[in-house]
Amino acid sequence: MGKIDRIYYLLISIISTLFVLDLFSTGSLPATMDGLIHVSSIAQFSDALSQFNFPVIWLNNFANYGLPVGIFSHQLPIYIGAIIDLTFNNPVLSANIVTLFGILLSNILVFKFLRIYFPGRIAFLSTILFILAPYRILNVFIRGAVPETFALIFLPLILILLQRLVI
């Protein structure tokens, strides 16, 4: 990796952080469609992990009766959020950190994938377009889809792995 690529990675990291900085500015939960559910899941997973329940399968305080969220739901981002919540004791901050981590890592991996086929400047500009895509803005600020934001890590990762297997 050259010096120019390191500068691109740094710029992508800064732009990605600025993209989600508004989530951290108020310290409260933004008014999103799914944000409350994900924050609640993180808090309940954190409680279950603090009681040494692993793997987490049943959440007692979900929908007044309980629900086996750990069986069918988005486990990886919620486990990461729960571990962060065990450290900071703030599920809203944990959800925002998981969102930041998902955005940051997916943007870096998209640049890494594009860099395989294109020069640095084109790969960087394409990554900026990926960062500012309306779908991603809606996921973060309207839908509050923490797991979907986190899941975008795997698309460029799979493409990078497929490219390395083929060539």
DRENRO-108552 format. One record per residue (C-alpha): residue in three letters; x, y, z. Coordinates in steps of 0.2 Angstrom, whole numbers, always signed. Example, Ala and Ser with C-alpha at 12.3 -4.5 7.8 and 13.67 -1.06 7.14 Angstrom:
DRENRO-108552
<"ALA", <+62, -22, +39>> <"SER", <+68, -5, +36>> 
This chain:
DRENRO-108552
<"MET", <+0, +0, +0>> <"GLY", <+7, +17, -5>> <"LYS", <+7, +33, +3>> <"ILE", <-7, +40, -8>> <"ASP", <-18, +25, -3>> <"ARG", <-15, +28, +15>> <"ILE", <-20, +46, +13>> <"TYR", <-36, +40, +4>> <"TYR", <-40, +28, +19>> <"LEU", <-38, +43, +31>> <"LEU", <-49, +54, +21>> <"ILE", <-62, +40, +19>> <"SER", <-61, +37, +38>> <"ILE", <-63, +56, +41>> <"ILE", <-78, +58, +29>> <"SER", <-86, +42, +36>> <"THR", <-85, +49, +54>> <"LEU", <-92, +66, +48>> <"PHE", <-106, +56, +40>> <"VAL", <-112, +49, +57>> <"LEU", <-106, +63, +68>> <"ASP", <-124, +69, +70>> <"LEU", <-129, +53, +79>> <"PHE", <-116, +58, +93>> <"SER", <-120, +76, +94>> <"THR", <-136, +75, +105>> <"GLY", <-132, +60, +115>> <"SER", <-150, +55, +114>> <"LEU", <-159, +42, +102>> <"PRO", <-163, +50, +85>> <"ALA", <-181, +49, +79>> <"THR", <-180, +34, +68>> <"MET", <-191, +20, +63>> <"ASP", <-181, +5, +69>> <"GLY", <-169, +13, +81>> <"LEU", <-179, +10, +97>> <"ILE", <-180, -8, +93>> <"HIS", <-161, -10, +90>> <"VAL", <-157, +0, +106>> <"SER", <-169, -11, +116>> <"SER", <-161, -27, +109>> <"ILE", <-143, -21, +113>> <"ALA", <-149, -17, +131>> <"GLN", <-157, -33, +133>> <"PHE", <-143, -43, +125>> <"SER", <-131, -33, +137>> <"ASP", <-142, -38, +152>> <"ALA", <-142, -57, +146>> <"LEU", <-123, -57, +144>> <"SER", <-120, -49, +161>> <"GLN", <-130, -63, +168>> <"PHE", <-118, -75, +159>> <"ASN", <-132, -81, +147>> <"PHE", <-123, -86, +131>> <"PRO", <-128, -88, +118>> <"VAL", <-143, -76, +120>> <"ILE", <-159, -84, +114>> <"TRP", <-173, -77, +124>> <"LEU", <-176, -59, +128>> <"ASN", <-189, -58, +143>> <"ASN", <-193, -39, +141>> <"PHE", <-197, -39, +122>> <"ALA", <-215, -35, +118>> <"ASN", <-221, -38, +136>> <"TYR", <-220, -57, +134>> <"GLY", <-203, -61, +128>> <"LEU", <-196, -66, +111>> <"PRO", <-183, -78, +105>> <"VAL", <-173, -64, +96>> <"GLY", <-157, -72, +98>> <"ILE", <-162, -86, +86>> <"PHE", <-169, -77, +71>> <"SER", <-162, -59, +73>> <"HIS", <-147, -50, +68>> <"GLN", <-134, -57, +80>> <"LEU", <-117, -50, +76>> <"PRO", <-121, -31, +77>> <"ILE", <-131, -34, +92>> <"TYR", <-118, -44, +101>> <"ILE", <-105, -31, +97>> <"GLY", <-117, -17, +103>> <"ALA", <-120, -27, +119>> <"ILE", <-101, -29, +123>> <"ILE", <-99, -10, +120>> <"ASP", <-114, -7, +131>> <"LEU", <-106, -18, +145>> <"THR", <-92, -6, +144>> <"PHE", <-101, +11, +143>> <"ASN", <-118, +7, +150>> <"ASN", <-127, +17, +137>> <"PRO", <-136, +7, +124>> <"VAL", <-139, +22, +113>> <"LEU", <-121, +26, +112>> <"SER", <-118, +8, +109>> <"ALA", <-130, +8, +94>> <"ASN", <-121, +23, +87>> <"ILE", <-104, +16, +89>> <"VAL", <-110, +0, +80>> <"THR", <-117, +11, +66>> <"LEU", <-101, +21, +65>> <"PHE", <-91, +4, +64>> <"GLY", <-102, -3, +51>> <"ILE", <-101, +13, +40>> <"LEU", <-82, +15, +42>> <"LEU", <-78, -3, +39>> <"SER", <-89, -4, +24>> <"ASN", <-82, +12, +16>> <"ILE", <-64, +6, +18>> <"LEU", <-68, -11, +11>> <"VAL", <-77, -3, -4>> <"PHE", <-62, +7, -7>> <"LYS", <-51, -8, -6>> <"PHE", <-61, -18, -18>> <"LEU", <-62, -3, -31>> <"ARG", <-44, +0, -29>> <"ILE", <-41, -18, -36>> <"TYR", <-48, -12, -53>> <"PHE", <-46, +7, -54>> <"PRO", <-33, +20, -50>> <"GLY", <-34, +28, -33>> <"ARG", <-43, +44, -38>> <"ILE", <-57, +35, -46>> <"ALA", <-59, +22, -32>> <"PHE", <-59, +37, -20>> <"LEU", <-72, +47, -29>> <"SER", <-83, +31, -31>> <"THR", <-81, +27, -13>> <"ILE", <-87, +45, -9>> <"LEU", <-102, +42, -20>> <"PHE", <-105, +26, -10>> <"ILE", <-104, +35, +6>> <"LEU", <-117, +48, +1>> <"ALA", <-129, +36, -8>> <"PRO", <-147, +40, -3>> <"TYR", <-150, +22, +3>> <"ARG", <-136, +24, +16>> <"ILE", <-142, +41, +22>> <"LEU", <-160, +33, +24>> <"ASN", <-153, +18, +33>> <"VAL", <-144, +29, +46>> <"PHE", <-155, +44, +49>> <"ILE", <-173, +39, +44>> <"ARG", <-174, +20, +47>> <"GLY", <-161, +18, +60>> <"ALA", <-156, +1, +53>> <"VAL", <-141, -3, +63>> <"PRO", <-140, -21, +57>> <"GLU", <-142, -17, +39>> <"THR", <-129, -3, +40>> <"PHE", <-117, -16, +48>> <"ALA", <-122, -29, +35>> <"LEU", <-115, -18, +21>> <"ILE", <-98, -23, +27>> <"PHE", <-100, -40, +19>> <"LEU", <-104, -36, +1>> <"PRO", <-87, -28, -3>> <"LEU", <-78, -41, +8>> <"ILE", <-86, -56, -2>> <"LEU", <-82, -47, -18>> <"ILE", <-63, -45, -12>> <"LEU", <-63, -63, -7>> <"LEU", <-71, -69, -23>> <"GLN", <-58, -59, -33>> <"ARG", <-44, -67, -24>> <"LEU", <-50, -84, -26>> <"VAL", <-53, -82, -45>> <"ILE", <-36, -73, -49>> 
